Amino acid sequence: MNLVLASASSARRSILQNAGLSFEVVPAEIDERAAEEPLLKAGATPDDIATALAMVKASTVSEARSDALVIGADQVLDLGGERLTKPADMEAARRQLLKLSGKTHVLHSAVACARGGAIVWQHVEAAALTMRKLDPAFIGRYLAAVGDDALKSVGVYQLENRGIQLFEKVEGDYFGILGLPLLPLLAFLRSEGVVE
């Protein structure tokens, strides 16, 4: 069976490639903010929002690719009840890092698989990340070093790269933090005969 990743995330692509999977990349073209608006109004939890977005991505691509098993994924960052999203520009990234500095946030990572437009499996998990106290000068140097990559993640960091320097404590699954809960996904793919 063909495997499709419904994400433009280079981190998710690398995770699957490094695990030895063969797949296509077909990013889901959805307006995430519009998709989550009714969920936010209904008081959905971060787990619910991450799962719903992963499901929408998987099912949207799956409708056009009925020959494939489609993987969708999403993350929601919760800072004491406040939801943070990917920053729009470097100034927003700087403000977000100042807000996260010295605090623990929870990253909710969801993955869903769809076949023929219908969700056949889903999983969500959470990780707690404690950022060290960052001074504004360090934040400026960090953002200058990582450049536009800072705008690609909800927390303005890529833990697998220089972003690890922002943290004093990380509790949770490494792959989930990177954006794709890999071990539960591999277990599902094995049960479907997609991988050995």
C-alpha positions as CSV (number, residue, x, y, z in Angstrom):
1,M,0.0,0.0,0.0
2,N,1.2,3.5,-0.8
3,L,2.1,5.7,2.2
4,V,1.6,9.5,2.0
5,L,2.7,12.1,4.5
6,A,0.2,15.0,4.5
7,S,2.7,17.5,5.8
8,A,5.3,19.9,4.5
9,S,7.3,19.6,7.7
10,S,11.0,18.7,7.1
11,A,11.2,17.3,10.6
12,R,8.4,14.9,10.0
13,R,9.8,13.9,6.6
14,S,13.2,13.2,8.2
15,I,11.7,11.1,11.0
16,L,10.0,8.8,8.5
17,Q,13.0,8.7,6.2
18,N,15.3,7.9,9.0
19,A,12.9,5.1,10.1
20,G,13.4,3.5,6.6
21,L,9.9,4.2,5.3
22,S,9.0,4.8,1.7
23,F,6.4,7.5,1.2
24,E,5.2,10.5,-0.8
25,V,4.8,14.0,0.6
26,V,1.5,15.7,-0.3
27,P,1.0,18.6,2.1
28,A,-2.6,19.2,3.2
29,E,-3.8,22.5,1.9
30,I,-6.0,23.6,4.8
31,D,-6.5,26.8,6.8
32,E,-5.5,25.6,10.3
33,R,-6.8,28.7,12.1
34,A,-10.2,28.4,10.4
35,A,-10.4,24.6,11.1
36,E,-9.7,25.1,14.8
37,E,-11.9,28.1,15.4
38,P,-15.1,26.1,16.2
39,L,-13.0,23.8,18.5
40,L,-11.7,26.8,20.4
41,K,-15.2,28.3,20.7
42,A,-16.5,24.9,22.0
43,G,-13.7,24.8,24.7
44,A,-11.8,21.9,23.2
45,T,-8.6,20.8,25.0
46,P,-5.2,21.1,23.4
47,D,-5.2,17.3,22.8
48,D,-8.6,17.6,21.0
49,I,-7.4,20.4,18.8
50,A,-4.1,18.7,17.9
51,T,-6.0,15.5,17.1
52,A,-8.7,17.2,15.1
53,L,-6.1,19.1,12.9
54,A,-4.1,15.9,12.3
55,M,-7.4,14.1,11.3
56,V,-8.4,17.0,8.9
57,K,-5.0,16.9,7.3
58,A,-5.0,13.1,6.8
59,S,-8.6,12.9,5.6
60,T,-8.3,15.9,3.2
61,V,-5.3,14.4,1.4
62,S,-6.9,10.9,1.6
63,E,-10.0,12.0,-0.3
64,A,-7.8,12.7,-3.3
65,R,-5.5,9.7,-2.7
66,S,-7.8,6.8,-2.1
67,D,-5.0,4.4,-3.1
68,A,-2.9,5.4,-0.1
69,L,-2.7,5.3,3.7
70,V,-2.3,9.0,4.6
71,I,-0.5,10.3,7.7
72,G,-1.5,13.6,9.1
73,A,0.0,15.3,12.2
74,D,-0.2,18.4,14.2
75,Q,1.0,20.0,17.4
76,V,-0.5,22.4,19.9
77,L,1.6,24.4,22.4
78,D,-0.1,25.1,25.7
79,L,1.5,27.6,28.1
80,G,-0.6,27.6,31.2
81,G,-3.9,27.6,29.3
82,E,-2.7,30.0,26.5
83,R,-2.3,28.4,23.1
84,L,0.7,29.6,21.1
85,T,1.0,29.1,17.3
86,K,3.8,29.5,14.8
87,P,5.0,33.1,14.8
88,A,4.3,35.2,11.8
89,D,7.7,37.0,11.8
90,M,10.9,37.4,13.7
91,E,9.5,40.0,16.1
92,A,6.6,37.6,17.0
93,A,9.2,34.9,17.4
94,R,11.2,37.1,19.8
95,R,8.1,37.9,21.8
96,Q,7.1,34.3,22.0
97,L,10.5,33.2,23.3
98,L,10.3,36.0,26.0
99,K,6.9,34.6,27.0
100,L,8.3,31.0,27.2
101,S,11.5,32.0,29.0
102,G,11.8,30.4,32.4
103,K,8.5,28.5,32.1
104,T,7.2,25.0,31.4
105,H,4.9,24.5,28.5
106,V,3.1,21.4,27.2
107,L,3.4,20.3,23.6
108,H,0.5,18.2,22.4
109,S,1.4,16.1,19.4
110,A,-1.2,14.1,17.4
111,V,-1.0,11.8,14.5
112,A,-3.8,10.3,12.5
113,C,-4.1,7.9,9.5
114,A,-6.8,7.9,6.9
115,R,-7.7,5.6,4.0
116,G,-10.3,6.5,1.4
117,G,-11.1,9.8,3.2
118,A,-11.9,8.1,6.5
119,I,-9.8,8.1,9.7
120,V,-8.7,4.6,10.6
121,W,-6.3,5.4,13.5
122,Q,-5.3,8.3,15.7
123,H,-3.0,8.9,18.7
124,V,-2.0,11.9,20.8
125,E,0.6,12.5,23.5
126,A,1.9,15.3,25.5
127,A,5.4,16.4,26.5
128,A,6.5,19.0,29.1
129,L,9.3,21.3,28.2
130,T,11.0,23.7,30.6
131,M,12.8,26.6,29.0
132,R,15.7,28.1,30.8
133,K,15.6,31.8,31.7
134,L,16.7,33.6,28.5
135,D,18.0,37.1,28.4
136,P,16.9,39.3,25.5
137,A,20.5,39.5,24.0
138,F,20.7,35.7,23.9
139,I,17.3,35.5,22.2
140,G,18.5,38.0,19.6
141,R,21.6,35.9,18.9
142,Y,19.6,32.7,18.8
143,L,17.1,34.1,16.3
144,A,19.9,35.5,14.1
145,A,21.6,32.1,14.1
146,V,18.5,30.0,13.2
147,G,16.9,32.6,10.9
148,D,13.6,31.8,9.3
149,D,13.7,28.2,10.7
150,A,12.4,29.8,13.9
151,L,9.1,30.5,12.1
152,K,8.6,26.8,11.2
153,S,7.6,25.5,14.7
154,V,5.0,26.4,17.2
155,G,7.6,27.0,19.9
156,V,10.2,28.8,17.8
157,Y,12.6,26.0,18.3
158,Q,13.8,22.8,16.6
159,L,14.8,20.6,19.5
160,E,16.9,18.5,17.2
161,N,19.1,21.5,16.3
162,R,20.3,24.6,18.1
163,G,16.9,24.9,19.8
164,I,18.0,22.4,22.4
165,Q,20.1,25.2,23.9
166,L,16.9,26.9,25.1
167,F,15.9,24.2,27.5
168,E,16.8,23.1,31.0
169,K,14.4,20.1,31.2
170,V,12.5,18.0,28.6
171,E,10.0,15.3,29.6
172,G,8.3,13.3,26.9
173,D,8.8,11.4,23.7
174,Y,11.5,12.9,21.6
175,F,9.8,12.1,18.3
176,G,6.5,13.5,19.5
177,I,8.3,16.7,20.4
178,L,9.7,16.9,16.9
179,G,6.2,16.6,15.5
180,L,5.4,13.0,14.9
181,P,4.8,10.3,17.6
182,L,6.8,7.7,15.8
183,L,6.6,4.5,17.9
184,P,2.8,4.4,18.1
185,L,2.6,5.2,14.4
186,L,5.1,2.3,13.6
187,A,3.1,-0.1,15.7
188,F,-0.1,0.9,13.7
189,L,1.7,0.6,10.4
190,R,3.0,-2.9,11.4
191,S,-0.6,-4.0,12.3
192,E,-1.6,-2.8,8.8
193,G,1.2,-4.7,7.1
194,V,2.7,-1.5,5.8
195,V,6.1,-2.1,7.6
196,E,7.6,-5.3,9.1
